[in-house]
Amino acid sequence: FETLLKAGLRKQEVMFLEDGDLIVETLGPGLVRRDICVQSKPHWGFVTKNGKKRLVPIPADLMNKLLAVKAKVRPSKLLFGTSSGKPDYHILDTLHSIAKRAGFDPSNFWLHKFRSTCATNWLRPQKFGGKGYDIAIVRELLGHDDYKSIEAYLAYVRREELIEVDEPENVDATTVDS
């Protein structure tokens, strides 16, 4: 679920994620690029939504976790496959099971929320804890051909930017009566 949250991938993109899709490239001293390559997998019958390949940058902590999964012995190259090495088609069921065990209503949890949250965080300005990416970059990272589908995320971020933070008033301690 962390991969869904931090990479903004679709359910099937995670289901068909393979060892070779993890790319770590050292660009120079202290400069490392970490990407997930989202691409069609004809041998699994999987085609990306728009048929195109894209690179999605991910944080070091997530890449380290994915590389640890890759290092384990598994029945196939799928990072999140089943014990028989096939794609796991029950990711949503697993999410609902976790929500139920935690005491939440499972119907309030769906996989696209992770993607939406990721997109919003990419668009959110750095001063609000986001990445501050341009809308064109986010469109590419999500694999969309147009801007229409990410306008909702942008509208949410813009509403956040209009929220005024109340600063505590400076009170001179010498003028306060006890």
Accessible surface in RSA format (square Angstrom, percent):
REM  Atomic radii and reference values for relative SASA: ProtOr
REM  Chains: A
REM  Algorithm: Lee & Richards
REM  Probe-radius: 1.40
REM  Slices: 20
REM RES _ NUM      All-atoms   Total-Side   Main-Chain    Non-polar    All polar
REM                ABS   REL    ABS   REL    ABS   REL    ABS   REL    ABS   REL
RES PHE A   1    80.13  40.1  46.08  28.5  34.05  88.6  46.46  28.2  33.67  96.4
RES GLU A   2    51.53  29.6  43.92  33.2   7.61  18.1  30.88  59.7  20.65  16.9
RES THR A   3     5.81   4.1   5.34   5.4   0.47   1.1   1.40   1.9   4.41   6.7
RES LEU A   4     3.55   2.0   3.55   2.5   0.00   0.0   3.55   2.5   0.00   0.0
RES LEU A   5    63.10  35.1  60.41  43.2   2.69   6.8  60.41  42.4   2.69   7.2
RES LYS A   6    59.99  29.3  51.39  31.5   8.60  20.5  42.62  38.4  17.36  18.5
RES ALA A   7     0.08   0.1   0.00   0.0   0.08   0.2   0.00   0.0   0.08   0.2
RES GLY A   8     0.15   0.2   0.00   N/A   0.15   0.2   0.00   0.0   0.15   0.3
RES LEU A   9     1.49   0.8   0.00   0.0   1.49   3.7   0.00   0.0   1.49   4.0
RES ARG A  10    42.76  18.0  38.97  19.9   3.79   9.0  35.13  48.0   7.63   4.6
RES LYS A  11    73.29  35.8  66.61  40.9   6.68  15.9  32.86  29.6  40.43  43.1
RES GLN A  12    88.53  49.5  87.46  63.9   1.07   2.5  19.72  42.0  68.81  52.2
RES GLU A  13     7.11   4.1   2.14   1.6   4.97  11.8   3.10   6.0   4.01   3.3
RES VAL A  14     9.28   6.1   9.28   8.4   0.00   0.0   9.28   8.1   0.00   0.0
RES MET A  15     0.45   0.2   0.44   0.3   0.01   0.0   0.15   0.1   0.31   0.4
RES PHE A  16     7.44   3.7   7.44   4.6   0.00   0.0   7.44   4.5   0.00   0.0
RES LEU A  17     2.04   1.1   2.04   1.5   0.00   0.0   2.04   1.4   0.00   0.0
RES GLU A  18    22.28  12.8  22.28  16.9   0.00   0.0   2.25   4.4  20.03  16.4
RES ASP A  19    22.10  15.5  22.10  22.0   0.00   0.0   6.65  15.7  15.45  15.4
RES GLY A  20    60.41  74.5   0.00   N/A  60.41  74.5  40.37 110.8  20.04  44.9
RES ASP A  21     1.99   1.4   1.99   2.0   0.00   0.0   0.00   0.0   1.99   2.0
RES LEU A  22    14.82   8.3   0.00   0.0  14.82  37.3   0.00   0.0  14.82  39.9
RES ILE A  23    61.10  34.8  58.38  43.5   2.72   6.6  61.06  44.0   0.04   0.1
RES VAL A  24    72.78  47.9  41.11  37.2  31.67  76.3  41.11  35.7  31.67  85.9
RES GLU A  25    86.34  49.6  82.64  62.5   3.70   8.8  27.04  52.3  59.30  48.4
RES THR A  26   101.30  72.0  73.45  74.5  27.85  66.4  47.47  63.8  53.82  81.4
RES LEU A  27   106.03  59.0  68.24  48.8  37.79  95.0  73.42  51.6  32.61  87.8
RES GLY A  28    17.69  21.8   0.00   N/A  17.69  21.8  17.43  47.8   0.26   0.6
RES PRO A  29   141.13 102.9 111.94 102.0  29.19 106.1 124.46 102.8  16.67 103.6
RES GLY A  30    82.27 101.5   0.00   N/A  82.27 101.5  41.15 112.9  41.12  92.1
RES LEU A  31   109.69  61.1 108.26  77.5   1.42   3.6 109.69  77.0   0.00   0.0
RES VAL A  32    54.61  35.9  30.26  27.4  24.35  58.7  30.26  26.3  24.35  66.0
RES ARG A  33   103.62  43.5  99.00  50.5   4.62  11.0  25.79  35.2  77.83  47.2
RES ARG A  34    64.96  27.3  59.96  30.6   5.00  11.9   0.71   1.0  64.25  38.9
RES ASP A  35     1.91   1.3   1.91   1.9   0.00   0.0   0.00   0.0   1.91   1.9
RES ILE A  36     0.00   0.0   0.00   0.0   0.00   0.0   0.00   0.0   0.00   0.0
RES CYS A  37     3.97   3.0   3.87   4.3   0.10   0.2   0.85   2.2   3.11   3.4
RES VAL A  38     4.83   3.2   2.49   2.3   2.34   5.6   4.83   4.2   0.00   0.0
RES GLN A  39    52.75  29.5  51.99  38.0   0.76   1.8   7.40  15.8  45.35  34.4
RES SER A  40    36.79  31.1  22.90  30.6  13.88  32.0  20.26  43.1  16.53  23.2
RES LYS A  41     9.83   4.8   9.73   6.0   0.10   0.2   6.05   5.4   3.77   4.0
RES PRO A  42   112.21  81.8  88.10  80.3  24.11  87.7  94.31  77.9  17.91 111.3
RES HIS A  43   127.78  69.8  86.40  60.1  41.38 105.8  83.29  85.8  44.49  51.8
RES TRP A  44    71.83  28.8  48.31  23.4  23.53  55.2  52.71  28.1  19.12  31.0
RES GLY A  45    66.85  82.4   0.00   N/A  66.85  82.4  34.17  93.8  32.68  73.2
RES PHE A  46    10.62   5.3   7.31   4.5   3.32   8.6  10.50   6.4   0.13   0.4
RES VAL A  47   100.59  66.2  84.27  76.3  16.32  39.3  84.27  73.2  16.32  44.3
RES THR A  48     3.65   2.6   0.68   0.7   2.96   7.1   0.75   1.0   2.90   4.4
RES LYS A  49   159.34  77.7 119.03  73.0  40.31  96.0  80.39  72.4  78.95  84.1
RES ASN A  50    48.65  33.5  19.12  18.5  29.53  71.1  20.03  48.2  28.62  27.7
RES GLY A  51    47.32  58.3   0.00   N/A  47.32  58.3  16.77  46.0  30.54  68.4
RES LYS A  52   123.94  60.5 116.92  71.7   7.02  16.7  82.15  73.9  41.80  44.5
RES LYS A  53   138.17  67.4 110.33  67.7  27.84  66.3  57.04  51.3  81.13  86.4
RES ARG A  54    27.96  11.7  20.78  10.6   7.18  17.1  25.51  34.9   2.45   1.5
RES LEU A  55    71.29  39.7  58.25  41.7  13.03  32.8  58.25  40.9  13.03  35.1
RES VAL A  56     0.00   0.0   0.00   0.0   0.00   0.0   0.00   0.0   0.00   0.0
RES PRO A  57    45.71  33.3  40.92  37.3   4.79  17.4  41.27  34.1   4.44  27.6
RES ILE A  58    11.81   6.7   0.00   0.0  11.81  28.5   3.05   2.2   8.77  23.8
RES PRO A  59    50.52  36.8  38.44  35.0  12.08  43.9  49.95  41.2   0.58   3.6
RES ALA A  60    39.94  36.7  34.27  52.9   5.67  12.9  34.27  48.3   5.67  15.0
RES ASP A  61    64.28  45.0  56.54  56.3   7.74  18.3  40.52  95.4  23.76  23.7
RES LEU A  62     2.67   1.5   2.67   1.9   0.00   0.0   2.67   1.9   0.00   0.0
RES MET A  63     0.94   0.5   0.94   0.6   0.00   0.0   0.94   0.8   0.00   0.0
RES ASN A  64    91.02  62.8  83.38  80.6   7.64  18.4  26.19  63.0  64.83  62.7
RES LYS A  65   107.21  52.3 102.32  62.8   4.90  11.7  75.49  67.9  31.73  33.8
RES LEU A  66     4.54   2.5   4.54   3.2   0.00   0.0   4.54   3.2   0.00   0.0
RES LEU A  67    63.33  35.3  58.51  41.9   4.82  12.1  58.88  41.3   4.45  12.0
RES ALA A  68    55.17  50.7  44.74  69.0  10.43  23.7  52.34  73.7   2.83   7.5
RES VAL A  69    36.04  23.7  36.04  32.6   0.00   0.0  36.04  31.3   0.00   0.0
RES LYS A  70    79.79  38.9  69.63  42.7  10.16  24.2  35.75  32.2  44.04  46.9
RES ALA A  71    88.01  80.9  49.50  76.4  38.50  87.6  60.86  85.7  27.14  71.9
RES LYS A  72   136.22  66.5 123.72  75.9  12.50  29.8  78.45  70.6  57.77  61.5
RES VAL A  73   154.91 101.9 123.38 111.7  31.53  76.0 129.09 112.2  25.82  70.0
RES ARG A  74    56.45  23.7  30.62  15.6  25.82  61.5  28.81  39.4  27.64  16.7
RES PRO A  75    87.65  63.9  44.18  40.3  43.48 158.0  57.79  47.7  29.86 185.6
RES SER A  76    30.14  25.5  13.74  18.3  16.39  37.8  25.91  55.2   4.23   5.9
RES LYS A  77   136.27  66.5 132.68  81.4   3.58   8.5  85.49  77.0  50.77  54.1
RES LEU A  78     1.84   1.0   0.00   0.0   1.84   4.6   0.00   0.0   1.84   4.9
RES LEU A  79     6.37   3.5   0.00   0.0   6.37  16.0   0.00   0.0   6.37  17.2
RES PHE A  80    64.75  32.4  55.82  34.6   8.93  23.2  62.22  37.7   2.52   7.2
RES GLY A  81    28.95  35.7   0.00   N/A  28.95  35.7   2.82   7.7  26.14  58.5
RES THR A  82    46.44  33.0  35.27  35.8  11.17  26.6  42.86  57.6   3.57   5.4
RES SER A  83   115.45  97.6  81.25 108.4  34.20  78.8  57.14 121.7  58.31  81.7
RES SER A  84    81.57  68.9  53.31  71.1  28.26  65.1  50.82 108.2  30.75  43.1
RES GLY A  85     4.38   5.4   0.00   N/A   4.38   5.4   2.62   7.2   1.76   3.9
RES LYS A  86   125.72  61.3 125.72  77.1   0.00   0.0  73.19  65.9  52.53  56.0
RES PRO A  87     9.72   7.1   6.26   5.7   3.47  12.6   6.26   5.2   3.47  21.5
RES ASP A  88    34.91  24.5  34.91  34.7   0.00   0.0   0.95   2.2  33.95  33.9
RES TYR A  89   123.10  57.5 110.53  62.9  12.57  32.7  83.30  62.6  39.80  49.1
RES HIS A  90   110.57  60.4 109.83  76.3   0.74   1.9  77.85  80.2  32.72  38.1
RES ILE A  91    16.98   9.7  15.97  11.9   1.01   2.4  16.98  12.2   0.00   0.0
RES LEU A  92    60.91  33.9  60.88  43.6   0.03   0.1  60.88  42.8   0.03   0.1
RES ASP A  93    83.59  58.6  77.26  76.9   6.33  15.0  26.49  62.3  57.10  56.9
RES THR A  94    60.28  42.9  55.80  56.6   4.48  10.7  42.71  57.4  17.57  26.6
RES LEU A  95    11.92   6.6  11.92   8.5   0.00   0.0  11.92   8.4   0.00   0.0
RES HIS A  96    52.39  28.6  51.67  35.9   0.71   1.8  35.32  36.4  17.07  19.9
RES SER A  97    50.74  42.9  42.68  57.0   8.06  18.6  29.36  62.5  21.38  29.9
RES ILE A  98    68.48  39.0  67.79  50.5   0.69   1.7  67.79  48.8   0.69   1.9
RES ALA A  99     4.52   4.2   0.68   1.1   3.84   8.7   4.39   6.2   0.12   0.3
RES LYS A 100   148.62  72.5 137.53  84.4  11.09  26.4  80.99  72.9  67.63  72.0
RES ARG A 101   182.20  76.5 143.03  72.9  39.17  93.3  78.10 106.7 104.10  63.1
RES ALA A 102    63.41  58.3  28.43  43.9  34.98  79.6  41.05  57.8  22.36  59.2
RES GLY A 103    68.80  84.8   0.00   N/A  68.80  84.8  35.24  96.7  33.56  75.2
RES PHE A 104   119.61  59.8 110.45  68.4   9.16  23.8 114.33  69.3   5.28  15.1
RES ASP A 105    77.26  54.1  65.32  65.0  11.94  28.2  29.49  69.4  47.78  47.6
RES PRO A 106    36.38  26.5  36.38  33.2   0.00   0.0  36.38  30.0   0.00   0.0
RES SER A 107    79.78  67.4  55.63  74.2  24.15  55.6  50.33 107.2  29.45  41.3
RES ASN A 108    79.02  54.5  77.99  75.4   1.02   2.5  14.74  35.5  64.28  62.1
RES PHE A 109    62.60  31.3  60.98  37.8   1.62   4.2  61.31  37.2   1.29   3.7
RES TRP A 110   121.88  48.9 120.69  58.4   1.19   2.8 105.02  56.0  16.86  27.4
RES LEU A 111    17.30   9.6  13.66   9.8   3.64   9.2  13.89   9.8   3.41   9.2
RES HIS A 112    95.30  52.1  88.73  61.7   6.56  16.8  64.33  66.3  30.96  36.0
RES LYS A 113    89.21  43.5  87.63  53.8   1.58   3.8  55.15  49.6  34.06  36.3
RES PHE A 114    39.85  19.9  38.59  23.9   1.25   3.3  39.85  24.2   0.00   0.0
RES ARG A 115     4.38   1.8   4.35   2.2   0.03   0.1   1.58   2.2   2.80   1.7
RES SER A 116    29.35  24.8  29.25  39.0   0.10   0.2  20.61  43.9   8.74  12.2
RES THR A 117    60.75  43.2  56.14  56.9   4.60  11.0  35.58  47.8  25.17  38.0
RES CYS A 118     3.65   2.8   2.33   2.6   1.32   3.1   1.30   3.3   2.34   2.5
RES ALA A 119     0.00   0.0   0.00   0.0   0.00   0.0   0.00   0.0   0.00   0.0
RES THR A 120    13.47   9.6  13.47  13.7   0.00   0.0   5.87   7.9   7.59  11.5
RES ASN A 121    50.98  35.2  50.98  49.3   0.00   0.0  15.58  37.5  35.40  34.2
RES TRP A 122    11.51   4.6  11.51   5.6   0.00   0.0   2.16   1.2   9.35  15.2
RES LEU A 123    12.17   6.8   2.07   1.5  10.09  25.4   2.07   1.5  10.09  27.2
RES ARG A 124    35.07  14.7  35.07  17.9   0.00   0.0   4.57   6.2  30.50  18.5
RES PRO A 125    25.99  18.9  22.62  20.6   3.37  12.3  25.99  21.5   0.00   0.0
RES GLN A 126   136.69  76.4 118.51  86.6  18.18  43.3  34.39  73.2 102.29  77.6
RES LYS A 127   167.22  81.6 123.85  76.0  43.37 103.3  82.27  74.0  84.95  90.5
RES PHE A 128    69.79  34.9  45.82  28.4  23.97  62.4  52.88  32.1  16.92  48.4
RES GLY A 129    71.10  87.7   0.00   N/A  71.10  87.7  36.00  98.8  35.09  78.6
RES GLY A 130    12.20  15.1   0.00   N/A  12.20  15.1   2.49   6.8   9.72  21.8
RES LYS A 131   103.92  50.7  97.71  59.9   6.21  14.8  48.36  43.5  55.56  59.2
RES GLY A 132    41.88  51.6   0.00   N/A  41.88  51.6  11.19  30.7  30.68  68.7
RES TYR A 133    64.13  29.9  55.49  31.6   8.64  22.5  36.46  27.4  27.67  34.1
RES ASP A 134    81.16  56.9  69.10  68.8  12.07  28.5  31.35  73.8  49.81  49.7
RES ILE A 135    46.35  26.4  42.72  31.8   3.63   8.8  42.72  30.8   3.63   9.9
RES ALA A 136    30.25  27.8  30.25  46.7   0.00   0.0  30.25  42.6   0.00   0.0
RES ILE A 137    81.96  46.6  81.76  60.9   0.20   0.5  81.96  59.0   0.00   0.0
RES VAL A 138     0.00   0.0   0.00   0.0   0.00   0.0   0.00   0.0   0.00   0.0
RES ARG A 139    50.07  21.0  50.07  25.5   0.00   0.0   1.76   2.4  48.31  29.3
RES GLU A 140   104.55  60.0  95.86  72.5   8.69  20.7  28.96  56.0  75.59  61.7
RES LEU A 141    13.77   7.7  13.49   9.7   0.27   0.7  13.72   9.6   0.05   0.1
RES LEU A 142     0.45   0.3   0.45   0.3   0.00   0.0   0.45   0.3   0.00   0.0
RES GLY A 143     8.75  10.8   0.00   N/A   8.75  10.8   5.75  15.8   3.00   6.7
RES HIS A 144    34.55  18.9  28.52  19.8   6.03  15.4  15.43  15.9  19.12  22.2
RES ASP A 145    92.70  64.9  62.65  62.4  30.05  71.1  32.41  76.3  60.29  60.1
RES ASP A 146    79.33  55.6  76.48  76.1   2.85   6.7  32.97  77.6  46.36  46.2
RES TYR A 147    90.96  42.5  89.27  50.8   1.69   4.4  69.80  52.5  21.16  26.1
RES LYS A 148   151.99  74.2 140.62  86.3  11.38  27.1  94.01  84.6  57.98  61.8
RES SER A 149    54.31  45.9  33.28  44.4  21.03  48.4  43.63  92.9  10.68  15.0
RES ILE A 150     0.00   0.0   0.00   0.0   0.00   0.0   0.00   0.0   0.00   0.0
RES GLU A 151    82.52  47.4  79.31  60.0   3.21   7.6  29.18  56.4  53.34  43.5
RES ALA A 152    72.22  66.4  56.85  87.7  15.37  35.0  64.80  91.3   7.42  19.7
RES TYR A 153    29.08  13.6  28.05  16.0   1.02   2.7  18.73  14.1  10.34  12.8
RES LEU A 154    31.29  17.4  31.29  22.4   0.00   0.0  31.29  22.0   0.00   0.0
RES ALA A 155    44.84  41.2  38.21  59.0   6.63  15.1  43.37  61.1   1.47   3.9
RES TYR A 156   103.37  48.3 103.06  58.6   0.30   0.8  60.28  45.3  43.09  53.1
RES VAL A 157     2.94   1.9   2.94   2.7   0.00   0.0   2.94   2.6   0.00   0.0
RES ARG A 158   140.25  58.9 139.44  71.1   0.81   1.9  42.33  57.8  97.92  59.3
RES ARG A 159   139.32  58.5 135.05  68.8   4.27  10.2  70.04  95.7  69.28  42.0
RES GLU A 160    31.97  18.4  30.87  23.4   1.10   2.6  17.11  33.1  14.86  12.1
RES GLU A 161    76.03  43.7  56.16  42.5  19.87  47.3  14.94  28.9  61.09  49.9
RES LEU A 162   150.74  84.0 123.56  88.4  27.18  68.3 127.14  89.3  23.60  63.5
RES ILE A 163   116.43  66.3 102.80  76.6  13.62  32.8 108.43  78.1   7.99  21.7
RES GLU A 164   154.54  88.7 130.37  98.6  24.16  57.5  50.46  97.6 104.07  85.0
RES VAL A 165   101.22  66.6  83.46  75.6  17.75  42.8  87.47  76.0  13.74  37.3
RES ASP A 166   132.41  92.8 108.71 108.2  23.71  56.1  36.45  85.8  95.96  95.7
RES GLU A 167   131.00  75.2 111.22  84.1  19.77  47.1  55.16 106.7  75.83  61.9
RES PRO A 168   117.09  85.3  93.80  85.5  23.29  84.7 105.90  87.4  11.19  69.6
RES GLU A 169   154.37  88.6 131.85  99.7  22.52  53.6  50.09  96.9 104.28  85.1
RES ASN A 170   157.77 108.8 124.55 120.4  33.21  80.0  37.02  89.1 120.75 116.7
RES VAL A 171   106.56  70.1  76.58  69.3  29.98  72.2  80.04  69.5  26.53  71.9
RES ASP A 172    84.50  59.2  70.13  69.8  14.36  34.0  34.84  82.0  49.66  49.5
RES ALA A 173    86.68  79.7  66.13 102.0  20.56  46.8  69.56  98.0  17.12  45.4
RES THR A 174   120.44  85.7  83.81  85.0  36.63  87.3  83.06 111.6  37.38  56.5
RES THR A 175   101.88  72.5  72.73  73.7  29.15  69.5  67.14  90.2  34.74  52.5
RES VAL A 176    90.22  59.4  65.96  59.7  24.26  58.4  69.80  60.6  20.42  55.4
RES ASP A 177   135.30  94.8 111.57 111.0  23.73  56.1  34.25  80.6 101.05 100.8
RES SER A 178   162.00 136.9  86.59 115.6  75.41 173.7  79.37 169.0  82.63 115.8
END  Absolute sums over single chains surface
CHAIN  1 A    11319.9       9039.2       2280.7       6703.5       4616.3
END  Absolute sums over all chains
TOTAL         11319.9       9039.2       2280.7       6703.5       4616.3
